[in-house]
Amino acid sequence: MTFKEHLSSIFIEEHEIPEEFKLKEEVHQREYLNNGQMHPWNGEVHIVLSPVCVKTAHGLQRKVIGTYPLCDEKEAAAALDAAVKAYDNGRGEWPTMSVADRITCVEKFTHKIIEKKNEVVKLLMWEIGKSYADSIKEFDRTVEYIYATIDALKDLDRQSSKFSIEQGIVAQIRRSPLGVVLCMGPFNYPLNETFTTLIPALIMGNTLLFKPPKHGTLLHYPLLTAFRDCFPKGVVNTIYGRGNKIIPDLMKSGDINVLTLIGSSKVANELKKLHPKVNRLRAILGLDAKNAAIITSKADISLSVQETVLGSLSFNGQRCTALKIIFVHRSLADRFLTGLSDAVSKLKFGMPWEAGVSLTPLPEPHKPAYLKECIDDAVEKGARVVNENGGVSNESFVFPAIIYPVSKGMKLYTEEQFGPVIPVVPFDDLEETITYLIESTHGQQVSIFSDDDEEIAKLIDPLVNQVSRVNINCQCQRGPDVFPFTGRKDSAEGTLSVIDALRSFSIRSLVATKLNDSNKHLINEIVDSHSSNFLITKYLF
Ligand code: G3H
């Protein structure tokens, strides 16, 4: 049996899918949330095909798991209208609500989504092929993120619940919302990364247009009634449809105050340019990345191998933080490649519900062909596939390929492959690696592997000015979520972390007056009567 044939054996027949992991039924979403109501949808729909194929009489076929609305410009415009009205130039119920009351709404929402955990986790697994264990982790991490956000906001509010007196002026300084936020998340963390922008934007008092990612839409369906029931009408509105059809008009309207997108820099740039007054648009973006690992001559090879496998192949390499190019000192290259090939050969591949599975089918239909194109291009230009069965694919599954020696001019040297291909570049002088990062259009993170403190120190100083996080002897990653997550060049705009996100989705506003007896009296009256939600000194615990 060839390896390709063996690969097809990972896919099973419908009746063989374990009962506990099956979706109870296909999910056919025929409604969307707009202005506090679930609106029926009778128009065109998108058929959701799982990356998981099933064996049928006609061969392997991606399993249909449901459908969702493909709305058009009309519904998107109605959603924008609802969000604009709910914001009401900053006078709406939500933007003027006290922080304590907004927190209560978000807590209620969190309780409701926790009740939907099983449903959401299963849809996450079926829609994007993430292992069941990692789908659970994504859900739990999201809930933890929401609670951490609530705590961070209470902390921020406590710091703002006092008056500052400077040069005879007394002021209370708080953070206020920005307006209408257009929020679009990515397919690889469709719940977590979407919520790491949506929740802070929401809790700071903004109103939202929320477009779920193309792969990873249905899993949000069970949460829509929670949005409807926990927030005033028009605060959260969903939009569905082809992004290139429905988003441009929203941007051109000039009514979007914040664009938050985890996706490609190309799309982000195009969208930003459509806004008639760019100075009125804030962008919080998580974009392309091509994080490098630099394995110096003084590195611990087995640790480097272990972290490279995790860094480049967790969720099949479909993480913006994944290690997407590995520089290895020529003196270690052979031993590193042997170790890496061996480690990759031991990874368990199969269906996302299997215990201990690492490699699973890919959700983007074009991805196997694109990865093949990258591998063929490298081979044509002098590289080879180092590991046994590297790059062999069957339908939606691609076995990881280690490609060596990768060099300038190959697609894999610069393009973000976002999949299970590990390009390895040999180097002789560390300066070559620094030059790569300087010339790169990306600037998210880097990983340095070395046991020599002097060598590491010499790399840290130039590299912290190229990227936004230098990892020592470990893979690149976003977490812990309280750490700043950002990037330079085409990799990001703005900073996300539990705390930074609250700042990103708000602006400081202050109330100030000359400190004299009549103003003191006025301020005390307002504070004592609790007649303003902004000018208050109440402490949130
Ligand atoms: O896709 C990008 C994610 O933010 C990566 O997060 O490093 O925790 O996997 P992670």
Residues whose N, C-alpha, C, O or C-beta is under 5 A from the ligand:
A	BS01	G3H	Q318 R319 C320 T321 C476 Q477 R478 G479
